[in-house]
C-alpha cells in the first residue's frame, strides 16, 4: 500500500515538472511586444541659412559744423531744412582787421617787387652787388608768405558746406561770439543712406563685401535692399558682435535717418540639404545619433548637424537621401534589434 502511494506521488511530480518546462518554453517563444515605431524616409530640400539682425539707418555723410577760430558772427546763411551745395558760404566771422593787414602787405609787396626789379637791372650792369639783389628777393618772398598766411586766416573766418546736403537746425544768431567748440548746425547727405548693423562673431566670416542684404523698417512690411561696403574688422569684446556697414539702394519716404531696421541675412544657401525632425536625434555625451533601418535591423548611426530651425535640423554627414530613420519609439530599440515600422512617412 505504501509502495503504491509513493509511486503515485512520484508520477504526479514528474507530470507537474514537465508541464512547467513546457510553460517556460512557451514563455520564451513569445516575443516582447514593441511600442509603435514610426519612420521617415530622408529626402533633400532647399535650405537657406537666414538670421536677423538689428540695424540703424544713418546718412551716408553727416557732421556738425564748427568754426576753426573764435570770432563774432557778422552774417549767417543757414537755410534750415534746405539743401545747399558743397562749398556754399554758411557763416562769416568778423575779419576786417585781417583784411586791413592784407591790404598793407599788398602795398609792401608792390614796393618790394619794384625794388627787386630795379636791383636786377643794376646787377646786370654790375651797379650793385649780388648780395643786395638777393636780400631784395628774399624780402619779396617773405611778404608773399605773410600774405598767404593771412589769406588762410581769412578763410578760417568762413564756414562752408563740406559736401552737398541738408542743413539742420541752426544753433547761433547774428552777432554771437563763437569758438571752435560751438556747434553751429549739422549737415547731412540727403541723397544716400547707410545701414549700420551687427552680426554675431560666428557669422562674421560668412559676410562679404558687395553682398546684398534685405531689411525692413519698424512698422513697415516692404523689403528694401542694401549693399555691404565695409566691416569693423574686429569683434566687440562686450557684445561679441561684428559691426557691418551697407549703403541703401532704395529711395522711399519711409527711409528716414535714425529709424530702426530689421536686417534679414542669407548667409548660406544649399539646394539639396537633408533636414530631419529634431525629435529623431538621440543626444550622446560626445556626439549625436539616429536610428536607421538596415534590412529590418536597428542601426544607431552617428551624425553631424548644421543649421537648426524651429522643428528641424540639418544633417551634414551620417545620412543620405533614401535612408529610413525612426521618428518615434526609438527608446524601445536596441542596436541590431529586429523591428518593423508601423507607419512610414
Secondary structure as UniProt FT lines:
FT   HELIX           2..29
FT   STRAND          38..41
FT   STRAND          44..59
FT   STRAND          62..65
FT   STRAND          71..76
FT   TURN            80..81
FT   STRAND          83..84
FT   TURN            86..87
FT   STRAND          89..93
FT   HELIX           96..124
FT   TURN            125..126
FT   HELIX           130..155
FT   TURN            156..157
FT   STRAND          158..160
FT   STRAND          165..167
FT   TURN            174..175
FT   STRAND          177..178
FT   TURN            180..181
FT   STRAND          185..188
FT   STRAND          193..200
FT   HELIX           201..206
FT   TURN            209..210
FT   STRAND          212..217
FT   TURN            218..219
FT   STRAND          224..235
FT   TURN            237..239
FT   STRAND          241..248
FT   TURN            253..254
FT   TURN            257..258
FT   STRAND          260..277
FT   HELIX           278..280
FT   STRAND          282..283
FT   STRAND          288..294
FT   TURN            295..296
FT   STRAND          297..308
FT   STRAND          312..317
FT   TURN            321..322
FT   STRAND          324..328
FT   HELIX           330..332
FT   TURN            335..336
FT   STRAND          343..344
//
